[in-house]
Amino acid sequence: MGNIFARKSMESLMSEANEHGEQTLERSLGPFALTALGIGAVIGAGIFVLSGLGAKTAGPALMLAFVLSGLGCAFAGLCYAEFAAMIPLAGSAYTYAYATLGELFAWIIGWDLTLEYAMGASTVSSGWSNTFVEFLAIFHLKFPLWLAYDHWTGLKKAFDAVGRAAVHASNPDLLPGTKAFSDALAAVLAHPSAQMVANAHALLNAPTIGGVEIGFNLPAFFIALVITTVLVIGIKESANFNAGIVVLKVAVVLFVLGLGSHYVNKANWGSDWHTFAPFGMGGIGLAAGLVFFSYIGFDAVSTTAQEAKNPQRDMPIGMILSLAICTLLYIGVAAVLTGMVYWPDVNIEAPLVRAFLDRNLNSAANVITIGSLAGLTSVMLVMLLGQSRVLYSMAKDGLLPTGFFGAIHPRFRTPWKGTILAGILAAIVGSVTPIDDIGKMVNIGTLFAFVIVCISIMVLRHKDPDRPRPFRTPFMPVVPILGILFNGYMMVELGAANWIRLIVWLIIGLFVYYFYSRKHSKVQRALNGPGA
């Protein structure tokens, strides 16, 4: 069976990091590009999409949910920074676990990272589609509901539109974005009439197969394939494309903060703790777990360590600086959003755009929509970039088919086959699955990875305390312990259903490891001889 807890030596890892040639990744990223990659992944889904879901869960206390998520990421981020500077390879948490906890844990975390990166890209592709539909509305173009959303989301949108029309017909003086309108809409949707049900299905107008309505998010499918194409062409081109988008979307976020602050109604924040945090600390914890997806960009930066010019210096800068900048922006946007719109009436699919449209700020909403599209595009790029690099690292170790996932394009110097597969997977999942379900899977997978990294940094400090560390996690072991506690708490708050999904996914991964990976592992073969 071999030693499933065998570790890769630091010497072999450093040897891989120093490899050169056309079958290796190209080192072309500096500190600005790495920071831009982090901001590119971080600013996007959290502000433009998941802030709506978080507001529904925590109310105005969404601001505290972002603080809680940010702290969990900060503690884990300091551990990531030490690893990324010390082991400048593409595998991120997978590689760190291999060096400290052994092969089985490395496989588990590598398999788990698929939930973070590929499914993360799916979440964002779905959010991009929602924003794209809003963008078309600027030009009075309507995309068919059954082609703009997965079936469940499309039907929900149809019911929402029919319900809003019913509320307006019976109470024309009620304004969208107010508590009264939100309460009236909730009452109507709680007990829809037969006519409303018929009208909703008529509005959806979905084709059927075998009597079952179908839905397919075509924009989400399309954008995932476009981003995949960009990534295959080259890392330098991808980084330049991302940097341009980052400048645009940061400008849009600052625009939101500046203009939106003039339309904040402080009464929407509540008058005491119970109205500020209507679901208490439990709601804040759950919201933190949901919007946690907003922060995963900085760890995606660590997957590009093998493509950084000076990883020992630049990787910590890229991860920590991008995390700090984005946390401040997130808190500000959460305050503006929940101040502009009474929290139960915050739109889930495009919260910021809808908040400005409900104030008749159409031009501002158009600017935000364009910024949202740009922002979500860069998030997808970094997520799919991270996924292909983790698959590449696992293939280099023999845990996945090397000829496929480890293949480097001779011209573009990218792991093109793994990139294409990850892109197609993200495109399919994003086009048929509700965004909130994918987002929860992504979050629990990411939190699990963060906990493993925090454990790994303590293990390596104990087993190899004298190894040179260009960046050292401060206040050991307090920082990694806090990272475990904060991220573990958010995992608990995500609920039993998401734990079941995570466990089922990991069980599937263990079957793959047992029947394929352990038999092809280069570490196992080195331990047991060529015939093992």
N, C-alpha and C positions, 0 to 999 in steps of 0.2 A: 504493500500500500504506500510505502514511503512516508516521509515526515511531512504531514500536511501543514505543520507550523514552521517549516523551514523558512529562514529569512534570507533575503538577498543581502550580500555584504555591501557595506558602504563603498568598498574599493571597486566592485563591479558596477555599482551605480555611477560612480564618478567616471569610470572608464567609458560608459555609455554616453555620459554628458559631454565628453570631450571628443566624440567621434566626428569625423568630417567626411564629405563626399556627396555624390549626387543622390545616394540612397539615404541621406539624412535630412532632417528638417533644416531650413535656412534660418540663420541667426540674423535678424534684421530689425528687431524691435528695441527702441530706446525707452527711457522713463516716460516721456510724453505719450508715446503710443500705448504703453502699458496702462498708464493712468486713464487714457481715453478709452481703452478697452473695458476697464473697470466701470467707468461712468457709463459707457455705452450699454453695458449689461444691467447696471443698477437702475439708472433712470429710464423708465419705460413702463413695464407692466404695473409696477407698484403705484406710480403716480397716475398713469393714464387709464388703468383698468382696475386693478385689485383694490384701490382705495375705496371704490364704491362698495365692494363686498365687505371690506373692513369696517366702513361706516355703519353698515346694516347690523354688524355684529357688536361693535363697541360704542356706537353713538359718537358724540364729540370726543370721547376718550380715545378715539383713533390716534390722536396725537401721542398719548402715552403708549399705545400699542406699537407705534413706530420707534419710540424710545426703547421699549423692551426688546424689540427685534434687533435694533441697532446695537444694544449692549451685548446681546448674545453673539452677534456677528463680530463685534469688536474683540471680544475675548478669543473667539475661534480664529479671527483674522490675524492676531498676533502670533498664534501658534502656526498658522499657515505661512506667515512671513518668514519665520525661522526655518521651516522645512524648505520653502521655495528657494531661499538663499543658499542653503546647505546642499540641497539635492536638486539642481536645476534641470529636471527632466519633465517630460510632458504629462506624466500620469497623475499629477495632483495627489489627492488623498489616497488613491490606489497605491502609488509608489511609496508614499510615506508609511502606509500600513505594512507593505512588503518588507520594508527595512526594519520595522520595529516589532510588529505583532505576528508576522509570518504569512505564508502563502494563503491559507484558508481565509484569514481576515482580509487580506488584500483582494482576493477574489470577491468576497462578499461586498466590500466597499466599491470595487470596480463595477460590479453588477448593479449595486445600488445607485451609482452615479448616473446610470442610464435614466433613472427616475428624475434626477436633477436636470440633466442637460437635454436629452432627446424629448422627454415629456415637458420640460420647461419650454423648449422651442414650440411644442404643440400648443401650450397654454397661450403663448404670446402670439402665435399665428392666428388663433381664434380671436384674441383681443384686437389684433391688427385688422381682421376682417370686420369686426364691429365698428371700428373707427373708419374704415374705408366706406362702409355703408353710410355713415354720417357724412363723410366727405362728398359722396355722390348726391346726397340730399341738398348740398349747397347749390348744386346745379339743377335741382328739381328732377333728379334721376332716381328712379326706384328700382332697387335690386329685388328680385323675387325672394320672399322670406325663406322658401324651402331651399334656395341656393345660397342664401346669405348666412345661414346658421345650421347647426345640427338639428335634428328633428325636434328634440325636447326644447331646446332654446327657441327655435322658430315658433313652436306652438305657444310657448310662454309669452313671446313677444306679441303674438296675435291676440291672445287673451288680454294682455296689458293694453293694447291699442283699443280693443273693443270696450274694455272696462273704462278707460279714460273717456271715450266718447259717451258712454252711458252716464258717467259722473257729470260731464260737462252739460249734457242734455237736461239732466234733472237739477243741476246746481250751477248755472252759467256764471255765477259771481265768484265761484271758488277758483283760486289761482294755483297752477301747478307749482310745486316746491314749497307749499305751505302744509302745516300739520293737518288742517281741516281737509284739504284735498287728499292727502295721504290716507287719512282715516276713512274718508268716503270711498276711496278706491279699494282699500283693503276689505271693507264691508261688502262691496259689490263682487269682488273676486272670490270672497270666501263662500258665497252661495250664488254662483252664476246660474242664470236662467237657461232653459233649453234653447231659447233663441240666441242668447249670447254664445253658447257652445257652438251652435250651428254657424253663427257669424264668424267666430274665431277660426273654425276649420275652413270656411269659405275664403277668409282673408289669407290663410296659409297657402291654400290652393296647391297642396303638394300632390305629386303623382303617387300612385300606389303600386305595390308589387304584392300579389296574393292578398289584396285587400288591406295591406298595411301601408300607411303613409311613410314616405321616405324623405330624408333631408340630407343635404350635402353642402358643407361650407366651402364653396368654390374659391372665394378669395383667399381663405386660409391655406388651402391646398396649393394655390398658385404661388403665393409669396414665399412659402417654404422652399419650393423648387427653385425660385429665382435666387434666394440667398444661398442655397446649396451650390448653384452654379458659380456664384462669386467666390465662395470658399475654395472650390476646386481650382480656380484660376491661379490663386497664390496668396500667401500670408501677407506680403507687403501691400498688395493691392487691396486685400480685405481690411487691413489696418488703416490705410489711407481713406478708404470708403467710410469706415467707421468714424474716423476722426472728424471728417466733414460733417457727418450727421450729429455727432456729439455737440459741436459748436452750435448747431441750429437748435437742438432740443433744450440745451441749457438756457439759451436765450428765450425760448418759449416758456420755460418754467419760471424764469425771472419775470416775464411778462404777466403770467398768471398771478404771481404774488403781488406785483405792483397794481394791476388793475382790479383783481379780485378783492383786495383789501378794502377798496372803496365801497363794496357791496356786501360787506360782512354785517350780519345782524347778530349782535352779541347774545341776544335772547336765545338764538338757536344753540348756543353752547350750554344752556341750562343755567339754573340759578343756584344749584347746590350739587353735592356729590352724586345724588341719586339721578338727577336729570343730566348731569355731565357724563356719568357712566351708568346708563340705565340697566346694564346687565352686570354691574359690579366688576370685581377683579377677574371673575371667570370669563366675562365677555371680553375684557382687555386681553387676557391670556389667549383666548381663542382667536381674536382678531390679530394678535401678534403672530400666532402660528400661521394664519392665512396670508397676511401681508409680508411674512418672512421671505416669500419668493422675491420680494422687491430688492433684497440685499445680496442675492447669490452671485452677483456679477464679480465681486472681488475674488472669489475662489476660482471662478472660471479663468481669471488672469493667471493663476498658478499653472494652468495646463499649457501655457505658452512659454514656460520657463526655458524649454529647449530651443526656443526661437528668439530669446532675448540676447542682446549684444553683451550686456554685463549683468547677468542675473543676480549675482551676489549683492550688488548695490541696488539695482533697479526694481527687482521684484517686490521687496518690502515697500518701496516708495509707491509703486503702482497700486498695490492692494490697499494699503492703509490710507493713502491720500484720497483715493476714489471713494472709499467707505465714509470718511469724514465729511467730504463735500456733500455727498448724496444724503446723508442722515439729516443734515441741517435743512436741505431743500425739502425733504419729505415731511418733516415736522411742520414747516411753513405751509406747504400745500394742504396738509390735513387740516390745519387751522382755517385756511381760507375756504376749503370745500364745505366743512361742517358749519362754517359761519354763514355761507351763502345759502345753503339748502338745509332745511330741517332734516335730520338724519334718516328718518324712515322713508323719505321720498328721494333719497340719493339714487341716481340711476346706476345700475350695476355694470352695464356693458360699456358706457362711455360717460363716466360721472362728471368730469370737468367740462366736457363739451356741452352736456345737457344743462349743467348749472348756469353756464353763460347764455345758452339759448333761451332758457326760462326767464332770463332778465332782459330778453330782446337785444342782447349784445351779439348780434349775428356775425359781425366782422371779427370780433374777438374770438368767437367760437370757431370761425374758419381758420384763424391763425393757430389756435390750439389743436384743431383737427390735423392740420398739416404737420405741426410739431409732434403730435401723437404718432402719426404714421411713420415719421422719420425715427422717432425714439424707439418704437416697437420693432422697427426693421433692424436697428443696430443690436437690440437685445437678442433677437433671433440669431443674428450673425455670431455673436459671442457664445451663445448656448450651443449651437451646432459646431462651432469651432472647438469648444471644450469637449463635446462628445466624441468627435473624431479623434482627438488627441488621446483621450483615455483608451479608446479601442485600439489605437496604434500602440500604446505602451503595453497593453495586455497581450497583443499579438506578438510583440517583440520578445515577450517572456514565454511564449508558447501556449498561453492560456486560451487564446483564440486563434483561428486559422491565420498563420503568418502570411501566406501567399495572398490573402484577401485584405485583411485589416491592416497588415503591415506594409502593403505595397505603396511605394512612393512614386508619384508621377515623374518621369524623367525630365520633363520640361518645367512643370509648375512647382516641383518639390513639395507637394502636399500629399497626405494620405487619401487619395482621391476615391478609392473604392469604399472605404469606411465612411467617408463624408457623404457620398451619394446614398448609401444605405440608410444612414442616420437621417438624412434629409427626407427621404421617401417615407420613412417611419413617422417622422414628425408631421409630415404633410397629411398622411392618412388619419392619424389619431386626432390631429387638430380639426379635421374636417367633419368628424362624426361624433365627437365627444363634447359634452358641456364643459365650459371653461372652468367652472368652480370645482367639478370633480377632478379634472386634470391637475388644477392648481394645488389641491389638497394632497394629492399623491406626490407631487413635486416637492412640496414643503416638508413632508415627513421624511422623504428620502434624503433631502439636503441636510435637515437637522441631524439625522443619523450619521451622515458623513462628518459633520462638524464635531459631534461627540467623539467619534473614532479618532479624529485628528488631535483633539485635546488629550485623549488618553495616550496616543502615540508619542506626543512630544514629551510627556512625563516618563514614558518607558525608555525613550532614547536618552534622555538626560541621565537616567539611572544606569543604563547599560553602557553608555559611551560618553561619559561626562567630559572627556578631554578632547573630543573631536572639535576642530576649528568651526566656529559658527559666526559667519559674517554679520548676522543679525540674531540677537538673543531675545526671546520672549521675556519681558520684565516680570518681576514679582512672582517668580516660580516658588511653589506650585499654585499660588492663589489664582492667577489668571486662567490656566487650563481648568482648574476645579470649578471656577465660576462659569466658564464656558460650558462645562458639562451640565451644571445645575440649570443655567438659563435655557440652554437649548433642549435639555431633557424636559424641563417644565413645559415648553411650547409643544414638544411632541405629545406629552400627556394631554394637553388641552385640545389637540386635534381630534380626539375621540377614538372609540373602539373601532369604528368602521375603517378608518385610515390605518390603524395598526394592523387590522386583518389584511388589508391590501398590501401593506409592506411585508408582512410575514409570508403571504402567499407568493409574492414576487421573489423573496429571498429563497423560499423553498424550491421554486422553479430553477433559480440560479444554482442551488446546491446540486440538483440533478445534473445540470450541464457540467458543473465542476467534476462531479464524480465520474460521469461517463465519457467526458472528453478532456477537460483541462488538466487534471492531475496526471493523465497518461501522456500528455504532450509537453508538460512543464519542463523548461530548460533547467530550472533549479533542481527538480526531482531527478532528472537524468544525470545531472552532475553529481548528485549524491549517491545514486544507485548504479551508475554505469550505463553505457549505451543500450544495453539490452533491457533496461528496467521498463 
